[in-house]
Amino acid sequence: MVNEDSTSDTEERATDRRSLLKAGAVGLATLATSGTAFAANNRSDKASDVHAVKGTVNNPVSEKRRKQLRRRAADEYERNTGETMDGIPAARPAAAHGPGDSSEDGASSEDSKVVAFAYGIDADGAAHSYTGLADKSDVAEGNGRAEGLIHNRFEDRVQEISTALEASDDDLSTQAYGGTIENLDNMENFHDAKLEYPLDPYGYISSTYYWVRDTEYDDEKTLHGFHSPMTIEPGYITWDSHWHNNAAWNRHYWDRNDMSWQDVGNGYWKPAGPSEGGTSTTTVSVSVSAGWMTAEVSAGMSWSFSEPATERTDLSSEYNDYCAWEWDVNDKCGGSVRHSTLSMQPSSTCEMTDYDCSMGERDIADVEVEGDFTDGNCSDTHWLKSSTTFFIQC
């Protein structure tokens, strides 16, 4: 087996050509060879093909390889449309896990590996991608079920991107992506990226980041936005284990960027998932924490959404340039909410300096999704976290 990074450009082009021929015959080509690229045909005259590759924990899809596929899709889009992209949207994903209540401890993110990746650019110039992550411990313990789950779902994920590219046209708006995106009116989709990270026996976390932006309202500023529906699935569902839901977090760190300045706007979130009825209550606060001090200032707003078995709280801070949301499960041990799939749909915006290709590669924001799971006795806990840096390159 040839390592995917050591494959020559000539060999890669030949492989992709063979894959395209297969895709033309069956609509979607899936090659079993680890580290081999394949493409899914689409019927748009403007969109690129979907470029995808499988890897393993021991032979993962490297950032170098992912960059090659992104560049290939951009070249196809530019060739098909005659237009030049003013930056290619991209993501550097990682994942980690560990016991206890704090995600500051536990396994290193270096233990997580990209075992599946797909990327394409639609007729509007918006990128669509998928990343599947697995952990070294999954293979080290001898079962490899998490890696297998990613591979089993990969063809469907590639087909989802292919379908989006086929359907793309110049009239799509943000309302066409992932349902209604609140407070992001008149912004264009730039990149939607789906990430999945399962770990046996604890659970599975998934997130889709809809990165939208508006570059037209101001000649020197760009308004970026993230809409990030998340799913937390306990091991009780994924692996038929005794691990249940305990808590979940979704975070947008706009302060972690390479631009000269940022100005974070109000965050928004829509609760979703099991509620078991009840009436919501809302709390508004302008208290923000600024490092070593806490001050009452009118720089942010937070609120909570209380239900009989859950409490969802907005922890965002405009002062500190991040948005964060927490969901605590208060259901009794073994209750239905602990056994259910949880979801949340937050959004946030941030204004930054315009990007230009002369800047090279620039980070825009870090985003995180975390799920905290508890055992059948609600005594031990184990958390899973995926973190992604979104950036632009040319």
Backbone hydrogen bonds in HBPLUS format (Angstrom, degrees):
<---DONOR---> <-ACCEPTOR-->    atom                        ^
c    i                          cat <-CA-CA->   ^        H-A-AA   ^      H-
h    n   atom  resd res      DA  || num        DHA   H-A  angle D-A-AA Bond
n    s   type  num  typ     dist DA aas  dist angle  dist       angle   num
A0006-SER N   A0003-ASN O   2.96 MM   3  5.44 141.2  2.11 112.2 123.4     1
A0012-GLU N   A0008-SER O   2.90 MM   4  6.15 154.5  1.97 148.4 156.2     2
A0013-ARG N   A0009-ASP O   2.91 MM   4  6.12 158.9  1.95 149.9 154.5     3
A0014-ALA N   A0010-THR O   3.04 MM   4  6.27 156.2  2.10 146.7 153.4     4
A0015-THR N   A0011-GLU O   2.87 MM   4  6.08 158.5  1.92 148.1 154.3     5
A0016-ASP N   A0012-GLU O   2.87 MM   4  6.09 164.0  1.89 152.1 156.2     6
A0017-ARG N   A0013-ARG O   2.96 MM   4  6.10 151.8  2.05 142.5 150.1     7
A0018-ARG N   A0014-ALA O   3.02 MM   4  6.28 162.0  2.05 151.0 155.0     8
A0019-SER N   A0015-THR O   2.91 MM   4  6.15 153.8  1.98 147.6 155.8     9
A0020-LEU N   A0016-ASP O   2.86 MM   4  6.09 153.2  1.93 147.3 154.0    10
A0021-LEU N   A0017-ARG O   3.09 MM   4  6.36 154.2  2.16 147.6 153.7    11
A0022-LYS N   A0018-ARG O   3.11 MM   4  6.43 154.6  2.18 145.1 151.6    12
A0023-ALA N   A0019-SER O   2.80 MM   4  6.06 155.5  1.86 149.5 157.4    13
A0024-GLY N   A0020-LEU O   2.89 MM   4  6.09 150.0  1.98 146.6 153.7    14
A0025-ALA N   A0022-LYS O   3.03 MM   3  5.25 134.9  2.24 100.7 113.1    15
A0026-VAL N   A0022-LYS O   3.15 MM   4  6.48 153.3  2.22 154.3 161.1    16
A0027-GLY N   A0023-ALA O   2.61 MM   4  4.85 139.5  1.76 145.9 149.6    17
A0036-THR N   A0033-THR O   3.33 MM   3  5.78 150.1  2.42 138.4 133.2    18
A0035-GLY N   A0054-LYS O   2.52 MM  19  5.23 144.5  1.64 135.3 148.2    19
A0038-PHE N   A0052-ALA O   2.75 MM  14  5.34 150.7  1.83 151.3 159.1    20
A0052-ALA N   A0038-PHE O   2.82 MM  14  5.34 162.9  1.84 167.3 170.7    21
A0040-ALA N   A0050-VAL O   3.10 MM  10  5.15 137.7  2.29 125.4 137.9    22
A0050-VAL N   A0040-ALA O   3.49 MM  10  5.15 172.5  2.50 139.5 141.5    23
A0048-SER N   A0121-ILE O   2.83 MM  73  5.34 161.9  1.87 158.5 164.7    24
A0051-HIS N   A0119-TYR O   2.83 MM  68  5.32 172.6  1.84 156.5 153.9    25
A0119-TYR N   A0051-HIS O   2.84 MM  68  5.32 142.3  1.99 138.4 150.7    26
A0053-VAL N   A0117-PHE O   2.79 MM  64  5.44 152.3  1.86 157.2 164.3    27
A0117-PHE N   A0053-VAL O   2.98 MM  64  5.44 148.0  2.09 154.6 163.5    28
A0055-GLY N   A0115-VAL O   2.89 MM  60  4.26 163.5  1.92 120.8 116.0    29
A0056-THR N   A0059-ASN O   3.01 MM   3  4.79 162.0  2.05 104.8 110.6    30
A0059-ASN N   A0056-THR O   3.13 MM   3  4.79 136.7  2.33  90.7 103.2    31
A0061-VAL N   A0114-VAL O   2.89 MM  53  5.44 168.4  1.90 154.7 158.2    32
A0066-ARG N   A0062-SER O   3.00 MM   4  6.32 159.5  2.05 149.2 155.1    33
A0067-LYS N   A0063-GLU O   2.90 MM   4  6.05 154.3  1.97 147.5 154.0    34
A0068-GLN N   A0064-LYS O   3.12 MM   4  6.40 151.6  2.20 142.4 149.6    35
A0069-LEU N   A0065-ARG O   3.13 MM   4  6.48 155.6  2.19 149.9 155.5    36
A0070-ARG N   A0066-ARG O   2.98 MM   4  6.23 155.3  2.04 148.5 155.5    37
A0071-ARG N   A0067-LYS O   2.93 MM   4  6.10 163.3  1.96 151.7 156.1    38
A0072-ARG N   A0068-GLN O   2.94 MM   4  6.12 150.4  2.03 142.5 151.1    39
A0073-ALA N   A0069-LEU O   3.01 MM   4  6.22 158.1  2.06 146.0 150.8    40
A0074-ALA N   A0070-ARG O   2.99 MM   4  6.25 157.9  2.04 148.9 155.1    41
A0075-ASP N   A0071-ARG O   2.90 MM   4  6.12 158.3  1.95 149.1 154.8    42
A0076-GLU N   A0072-ARG O   3.08 MM   4  6.32 155.8  2.14 145.4 151.5    43
A0077-TYR N   A0073-ALA O   2.99 MM   4  6.27 161.1  2.02 150.6 155.4    44
A0078-GLU N   A0074-ALA O   2.92 MM   4  6.13 168.6  1.93 155.6 158.5    45
A0079-ARG N   A0075-ASP O   2.90 MM   4  6.03 152.5  1.98 144.7 152.7    46
A0080-ASN N   A0076-GLU O   2.83 MM   4  6.00 153.1  1.90 149.1 156.6    47
A0081-THR N   A0077-TYR O   2.93 MM   4  6.04 150.5  2.02 152.6 159.6    48
A0082-GLY N   A0078-GLU O   2.81 MM   4  5.24 144.8  1.93 136.2 144.6    49
A0088-ILE N   A0393-GLN O   2.55 MM 305  5.20 176.3  1.56 167.3 168.3    50
A0393-GLN N   A0088-ILE O   3.06 MM 305  5.20 155.9  2.12 135.0 142.2    51
A0090-ALA N   A0391-PHE O   2.90 MM 301  5.37 150.3  1.99 164.6 162.1    52
A0391-PHE N   A0090-ALA O   2.96 MM 301  5.37 164.7  1.99 137.2 141.6    53
A0092-ARG N   A0389-THR O   2.83 MM 297  5.07 154.3  1.90 140.2 148.8    54
A0389-THR N   A0092-ARG O   3.05 MM 297  5.07 161.7  2.08 130.3 134.6    55
A0094-ALA N   A0387-SER O   2.80 MM 293  5.30 132.4  2.03 158.3 170.8    56
A0387-SER N   A0094-ALA O   2.84 MM 293  5.30 163.4  1.87 140.5 146.1    57
A0096-ALA N   A0385-LYS O   2.85 MM 289  5.37 152.2  1.92 153.9 161.5    58
A0385-LYS N   A0096-ALA O   2.87 MM 289  5.37 157.3  1.92 166.8 162.5    59
A0107-ALA N   A0097-HIS O   2.60 MM  10  5.36 143.8  1.73 165.4 172.7    60
A0098-GLY N   A0383-TRP O   3.11 MM 285  5.56 148.4  2.21 145.6 150.4    61
A0383-TRP N   A0098-GLY O   2.87 MM 285  5.56 162.5  1.90 169.4 167.3    62
A0100-GLY N   A0381-THR O   3.14 MM 281  5.31 148.6  2.25 129.9 125.9    63
A0111-ASP N   A0108-SER O   3.00 MM   3  5.62 164.7  2.03 115.5 120.5    64
A0112-SER N   A0109-SER O   3.16 MM   3  5.57 159.9  2.21 109.7 115.5    65
A0136-LYS N   A0111-ASP O   2.95 MM  25  5.46 148.6  2.05 142.8 152.7    66
A0113-LYS N   A0134-ALA O   2.79 MM  21  5.52 163.0  1.82 165.4 171.4    67
A0134-ALA N   A0113-LYS O   3.00 MM  21  5.52 156.9  2.05 152.9 159.9    68
A0115-VAL N   A0132-GLY O   2.87 MM  17  5.72 156.7  1.93 154.9 162.4    69
A0132-GLY N   A0116-ALA O   2.91 MM  16  4.88 165.0  1.93 139.7 140.9    70
A0118-ALA N   A0130-TYR O   3.00 MM  12  5.09 147.0  2.11 144.2 145.8    71
A0130-TYR N   A0118-ALA O   2.94 MM  12  5.09 148.8  2.04 139.3 141.0    72
A0120-GLY N   A0128-HIS O   2.94 MM   8  5.37 144.8  2.07 151.7 161.2    73
A0128-HIS N   A0120-GLY O   2.78 MM   8  5.37 156.0  1.84 161.9 164.5    74
A0122-ASP N   A0126-ALA O   2.83 MM   4  5.48 163.1  1.86 160.9 158.7    75
A0125-GLY N   A0122-ASP O   2.95 MM   3  5.37 163.6  1.98 116.4 121.4    76
A0127-ALA N   A0190-PHE O   3.07 MM  63  6.23 168.7  2.08 133.3 130.5    77
A0192-ASP N   A0127-ALA O   2.93 MM  65  6.40 155.5  1.99 153.1 155.9    78
A0129-SER N   A0192-ASP O   2.96 MM  63  6.43 154.7  2.02 157.0 161.3    79
A0194-LYS N   A0129-SER O   3.03 MM  65  6.29 168.4  2.04 142.0 142.3    80
A0131-THR N   A0194-LYS O   2.85 MM  63  6.28 148.4  1.95 158.0 168.2    81
A0196-GLU N   A0131-THR O   3.06 MM  65  6.54 148.5  2.16 158.1 166.5    82
A0133-LEU N   A0196-GLU O   2.91 MM  63  6.14 168.7  1.93 168.9 172.6    83
A0138-ASP N   A0135-ASP O   2.99 MM   3  5.41 140.5  2.15 108.5 119.3    84
A0139-VAL N   A0136-LYS O   3.11 MM   3  5.53 127.6  2.40 107.4 118.8    85
A0140-ALA N   A0136-LYS O   2.86 MM   4  6.06 163.7  1.88 155.9 161.5    86
A0141-GLU N   A0137-SER O   3.05 MM   4  5.90 150.9  2.13 139.6 143.7    87
A0144-GLY N   A0138-ASP O   3.07 MM   6  5.12 154.8  2.14 142.6 134.9    88
A0142-GLY N   A0139-VAL O   2.93 MM   3  5.21 157.3  1.98 108.6 115.6    89
A0148-GLY N   A0144-GLY O   3.03 MM   4  6.16 158.3  2.07 146.7 153.6    90
A0149-LEU N   A0145-ARG O   2.84 MM   4  6.01 144.9  1.96 141.0 150.1    91
A0150-ILE N   A0146-ALA O   3.12 MM   4  6.45 159.0  2.17 152.1 156.0    92
A0151-HIS N   A0147-GLU O   3.05 MM   4  6.34 165.9  2.07 152.2 156.0    93
A0152-ASN N   A0148-GLY O   2.84 MM   4  5.98 153.2  1.92 147.3 154.9    94
A0153-ARG N   A0149-LEU O   3.14 MM   4  6.31 142.3  2.29 142.3 151.0    95
A0154-PHE N   A0150-ILE O   3.04 MM   4  5.97 118.6  2.43 140.8 156.7    96
A0154-PHE N   A0151-HIS O   3.28 MM   3  5.02 146.4  2.40  93.6 103.2    97
A0157-ARG N   A0153-ARG O   3.08 MM   4  6.38 154.1  2.15 151.6 159.7    98
A0157-ARG N   A0154-PHE O   3.03 MM   3  4.99 112.8  2.49  94.2 110.7    99
A0158-VAL N   A0154-PHE O   2.89 MM   4  6.19 160.2  1.92 160.3 165.0   100
A0159-GLN N   A0155-GLU O   2.94 MM   4  6.12 155.7  2.00 144.1 151.3   101
A0160-GLU N   A0156-ASP O   2.92 MM   4  6.17 145.9  2.04 144.1 152.9   102
A0161-ILE N   A0157-ARG O   3.22 MM   4  6.59 155.1  2.29 145.1 150.2   103
A0162-SER N   A0158-VAL O   2.91 MM   4  6.18 164.3  1.93 152.4 157.3   104
A0163-THR N   A0159-GLN O   2.82 MM   4  5.99 155.3  1.88 148.8 154.9   105
A0164-ALA N   A0160-GLU O   3.08 MM   4  6.33 154.2  2.14 142.3 148.9   106
A0165-LEU N   A0161-ILE O   2.95 MM   4  6.28 153.1  2.03 153.5 161.0   107
A0166-GLU N   A0162-SER O   2.94 MM   4  6.18 155.4  2.00 148.2 155.1   108
A0167-ALA N   A0163-THR O   3.04 MM   4  6.23 150.1  2.13 145.7 153.1   109
A0168-SER N   A0165-LEU O   3.29 MM   3  5.17 148.5  2.40  96.0 105.0   110
A0176-ALA N   A0173-SER O   2.95 MM   3  5.65 165.5  1.97 121.0 125.8   111
A0177-TYR N   A0174-THR O   3.17 MM   3  5.51 165.9  2.19 112.8 117.3   112
A0188-GLU N   A0213-ARG O   2.96 MM  25  5.50 156.6  2.02 154.5 148.6   113
A0213-ARG N   A0188-GLU O   2.93 MM  25  5.50 152.3  2.01 146.0 153.7   114
A0190-PHE N   A0211-TRP O   2.76 MM  21  5.53 159.7  1.80 156.0 159.5   115
A0191-HIS N   A0211-TRP O   3.12 MM  20  5.09 151.2  2.20 141.6 144.6   116
A0211-TRP N   A0191-HIS O   2.77 MM  20  5.09 169.2  1.79 158.4 157.2   117
A0193-ALA N   A0209-TYR O   2.93 MM  16  5.17 152.8  2.00 136.9 144.3   118
A0209-TYR N   A0193-ALA O   2.84 MM  16  5.17 164.5  1.87 144.8 144.8   119
A0195-LEU N   A0207-SER O   2.84 MM  12  5.46 164.8  1.86 166.5 171.7   120
A0207-SER N   A0195-LEU O   3.03 MM  12  5.46 158.2  2.08 152.6 157.9   121
A0197-TYR N   A0205-ILE O   2.94 MM   8  5.42 155.6  2.00 164.6 170.3   122
A0205-ILE N   A0197-TYR O   3.10 MM   8  5.42 170.0  2.11 134.1 136.3   123
A0199-LEU N   A0203-GLY O   2.92 MM   4  5.71 165.9  1.94 169.6 166.8   124
A0202-TYR N   A0199-LEU O   2.90 MM   3  5.90 109.4  2.40 129.4 143.7   125
A0203-GLY N   A0199-LEU O   3.13 MM   4  5.71 162.6  2.16 153.3 157.1   126
A0235-GLY N   A0202-TYR O   2.73 MM  33  4.67 128.1  2.00 138.8 122.7   127
A0204-TYR N   A0233-GLU O   2.84 MM  29  5.10 144.0  1.97 153.1 161.1   128
A0233-GLU N   A0204-TYR O   2.88 MM  29  5.10 175.4  1.88 167.1 165.8   129
A0206-SER N   A0231-THR O   2.96 MM  25  5.08 156.6  2.02 151.9 155.1   130
A0231-THR N   A0206-SER O   2.78 MM  25  5.08 156.7  1.84 151.5 151.3   131
A0208-THR N   A0229-PRO O   3.04 MM  21  5.67 158.5  2.09 162.8 169.2   132
A0210-TYR N   A0227-HIS O   2.81 MM  17  5.02 173.5  1.81 154.2 156.5   133
A0227-HIS N   A0210-TYR O   3.03 MM  17  5.02 151.1  2.12 130.6 139.7   134
A0212-VAL N   A0225-GLY O   2.87 MM  13  5.08 161.2  1.90 144.9 150.9   135
A0225-GLY N   A0212-VAL O   2.78 MM  13  5.08 143.4  1.91 153.7 148.4   136
A0214-ASP N   A0223-LEU O   2.86 MM   9  5.15 140.5  2.01 140.0 152.1   137
A0223-LEU N   A0214-ASP O   3.13 MM   9  5.15 167.2  2.15 145.0 144.6   138
A0354-ASP N   A0220-GLU O   3.30 MM 134  5.64 144.9  2.44 124.9 122.1   139
A0222-THR N   A0352-MET O   2.76 MM 130  5.35 159.5  1.81 153.6 159.2   140
A0352-MET N   A0222-THR O   2.87 MM 130  5.35 158.1  1.92 149.3 156.5   141
A0224-HIS N   A0350-CYS O   2.79 MM 126  5.26 169.2  1.80 158.8 155.7   142
A0350-CYS N   A0224-HIS O   2.80 MM 126  5.26 154.1  1.87 149.3 152.4   143
A0226-PHE N   A0348-SER O   2.92 MM 122  5.56 154.7  1.99 153.9 162.1   144
A0348-SER N   A0226-PHE O   2.96 MM 122  5.56 141.7  2.11 144.9 156.7   145
A0228-SER N   A0346-PRO O   2.88 MM 118  5.67 164.0  1.91 164.3 169.8   146
A0230-MET N   A0344-MET O   2.89 MM 114  5.49 154.4  1.96 159.0 167.2   147
A0344-MET N   A0230-MET O   3.34 MM 114  5.49 143.9  2.48 129.4 136.9   148
A0232-ILE N   A0342-LEU O   2.83 MM 110  5.02 160.8  1.86 142.1 147.0   149
A0342-LEU N   A0232-ILE O   2.91 MM 110  5.02 165.1  1.93 149.3 149.7   150
A0237-ILE N   A0234-PRO O   2.94 MM   3  5.68 148.3  2.04 119.6 126.3   151
A0238-THR N   A0234-PRO O   3.11 MM   4  6.42 166.0  2.13 152.9 153.6   152
A0239-TRP N   A0235-GLY O   2.82 MM   4  4.94 145.5  1.94 122.9 134.5   153
A0240-ASP N   A0235-GLY O   2.95 MM   5  6.10 108.7  2.48 156.7 167.9   154
A0241-SER N   A0235-GLY O   3.06 MM   6  5.25 175.4  2.06 118.0 119.4   155
A0236-TYR N   A0243-TRP O   2.95 MM   7  5.46 135.3  2.15 165.3 155.8   156
A0244-HIS N   A0374-THR O   2.68 MM 130  5.21 166.6  1.70 157.5 161.0   157
A0374-THR N   A0244-HIS O   2.79 MM 130  5.21 154.0  1.86 138.4 147.4   158
A0245-ASN N   A0338-ARG O   2.93 MM  93  4.51 173.5  1.93 131.2 133.1   159
A0246-ASN N   A0372-ASP O   2.81 MM 126  5.31 127.3  2.09 169.9 154.8   160
A0329-VAL N   A0246-ASN O   3.07 MM  83  5.29 167.7  2.08 143.1 140.4   161
A0247-ALA N   A0372-ASP O   3.11 MM 125  4.90 152.6  2.19 132.7 133.0   162
A0372-ASP N   A0247-ALA O   2.77 MM 125  4.90 172.7  1.77 148.1 145.5   163
A0248-ALA N   A0327-TRP O   2.84 MM  79  5.03 137.7  2.02 138.1 149.6   164
A0327-TRP N   A0248-ALA O   2.78 MM  79  5.03 152.5  1.86 155.3 154.9   165
A0249-TRP N   A0370-GLU O   2.85 MM 121  5.05 152.8  1.93 145.8 149.5   166
A0370-GLU N   A0249-TRP O   2.99 MM 121  5.05 164.2  2.01 140.4 141.6   167
A0250-ASN N   A0325-TRP O   2.97 MM  75  5.28 149.4  2.06 147.8 153.7   168
A0325-TRP N   A0250-ASN O   2.86 MM  75  5.28 149.0  1.96 150.1 160.1   169
A0251-ARG N   A0368-GLU O   2.92 MM 117  5.07 166.0  1.94 147.0 149.5   170
A0368-GLU N   A0251-ARG O   2.94 MM 117  5.07 157.3  1.99 142.4 146.0   171
A0252-HIS N   A0323-CYS O   2.68 MM  71  5.03 167.6  1.70 159.0 161.3   172
A0323-CYS N   A0252-HIS O   2.88 MM  71  5.03 161.1  1.92 144.6 151.1   173
A0253-TYR N   A0366-ASP O   2.71 MM 113  5.05 161.4  1.74 167.8 170.1   174
A0256-ARG N   A0253-TYR O   3.41 MM   3  5.86 163.6  2.44 108.2 112.8   175
A0366-ASP N   A0253-TYR O   3.21 MM 113  5.05 167.3  2.23 135.1 136.3   176
A0255-ASP N   A0321-ASP O   3.13 MM  66  5.31 121.0  2.49 159.1 157.9   177
A0258-ASP N   A0363-ASP O   2.94 MM 105  5.13 168.4  1.95 134.5 132.7   178
A0263-ASP N   A0351-GLU O   2.94 MM  88  5.03 139.6  2.11 141.5 149.6   179
A0351-GLU N   A0263-ASP O   2.90 MM  88  5.03 167.8  1.91 136.4 137.7   180
A0265-GLY N   A0349-THR O   2.95 MM  84  5.31 169.1  1.96 133.5 137.2   181
A0268-TYR N   A0347-SER O   2.76 MM  79  5.03 162.3  1.79 152.9 151.6   182
A0347-SER N   A0268-TYR O   2.51 MM  79  5.03 156.5  1.57 161.1 159.5   183
A0270-LYS N   A0345-GLN O   3.17 MM  75  5.05 149.2  2.27 107.3 116.2   184
A0345-GLN N   A0270-LYS O   3.13 MM  75  5.05 148.7  2.23 140.3 147.8   185
A0302-SER N   A0285-SER O   3.25 MM  17  5.40 136.2  2.46 135.0 144.2   186
A0288-VAL N   A0295-ALA O   3.47 MM   7  6.16 171.2  2.47 168.2 165.6   187
A0295-ALA N   A0288-VAL O   3.35 MM   7  6.16 153.3  2.43 171.4 177.2   188
A0290-ALA N   A0293-MET O   2.83 MM   3  5.32 155.4  1.89 158.5 165.6   189
A0293-MET N   A0290-ALA O   3.25 MM   3  5.32 170.3  2.26 113.8 116.2   190
A0314-ASP N   A0303-TRP O   2.76 MM  11  5.34 166.4  1.78 166.3 171.2   191
A0305-PHE N   A0312-ARG O   2.58 MM   7  4.96 153.3  1.65 151.6 160.4   192
A0312-ARG N   A0305-PHE O   2.88 MM   7  4.96 170.8  1.89 141.0 144.2   193
A0307-GLU N   A0310-THR O   2.91 MM   3  5.15 159.5  1.95 165.4 158.5   194
A0330-ASN N   A0309-ALA O   2.62 MM  21  4.74 146.0  1.74 129.1 136.8   195
A0311-GLU N   A0328-ASP O   2.85 MM  17  5.19 147.7  1.95 149.9 157.8   196
A0328-ASP N   A0311-GLU O   2.81 MM  17  5.19 165.6  1.83 158.0 156.0   197
A0313-THR N   A0326-GLU O   2.77 MM  13  5.23 159.2  1.81 151.5 158.9   198
A0326-GLU N   A0313-THR O   2.86 MM  13  5.23 165.9  1.88 155.9 160.6   199
A0315-LEU N   A0324-ALA O   2.66 MM   9  4.99 154.3  1.72 145.7 151.4   200
A0317-SER N   A0322-TYR O   2.95 MM   5  5.63 167.7  1.96 152.8 156.8   201
A0322-TYR N   A0317-SER O   3.20 MM   5  5.63 168.6  2.21 147.1 149.3   202
A0321-ASP N   A0318-GLU O   3.15 MM   3  4.80 154.7  2.22  95.2 102.8   203
A0335-GLY N   A0332-LYS O   2.83 MM   3  5.15 150.3  1.92 142.0 138.4   204
A0339-HIS N   A0336-SER O   3.10 MM   3  5.05 132.8  2.33  93.1 106.3   205
A0340-SER N   A0337-VAL O   3.19 MM   3  5.00 155.2  2.26  98.1 105.6   206
A0359-MET N   A0356-ASP O   2.82 MM   3  5.65 166.0  1.84 128.0 132.8   207
A0360-GLY N   A0357-CYS O   3.10 MM   3  5.58 161.0  2.14 113.7 119.2   208
A0362-ARG N   A0392-ILE O   2.99 MM  30  5.50 158.4  2.04 154.5 161.4   209
A0392-ILE N   A0362-ARG O   2.96 MM  30  5.50 156.7  2.02 147.9 153.2   210
A0364-ILE N   A0390-PHE O   2.81 MM  26  5.72 173.1  1.81 158.3 156.1   211
A0390-PHE N   A0365-ALA O   2.93 MM  25  5.62 158.4  1.98 169.2 175.1   212
A0367-VAL N   A0388-THR O   2.86 MM  21  5.33 156.6  1.92 151.5 159.5   213
A0388-THR N   A0367-VAL O   2.87 MM  21  5.33 160.2  1.91 156.0 161.2   214
A0369-VAL N   A0386-SER O   3.00 MM  17  5.45 156.1  2.06 155.2 161.9   215
A0386-SER N   A0369-VAL O   2.91 MM  17  5.45 159.4  1.96 159.5 165.6   216
A0371-GLY N   A0384-LEU O   2.88 MM  13  5.36 159.0  1.93 156.1 163.2   217
A0384-LEU N   A0371-GLY O   2.88 MM  13  5.36 156.2  1.94 154.7 162.7   218
A0373-PHE N   A0382-HIS O   2.85 MM   9  5.30 169.2  1.86 144.4 148.0   219
A0382-HIS N   A0373-PHE O   2.82 MM   9  5.30 148.5  1.92 145.7 153.6   220
A0375-ASP N   A0380-ASP O   3.06 MM   5  5.69 152.5  2.14 148.8 153.1   221
A0378-CYS N   A0375-ASP O   2.92 MM   3  5.19 162.5  1.95 115.1 120.7   222
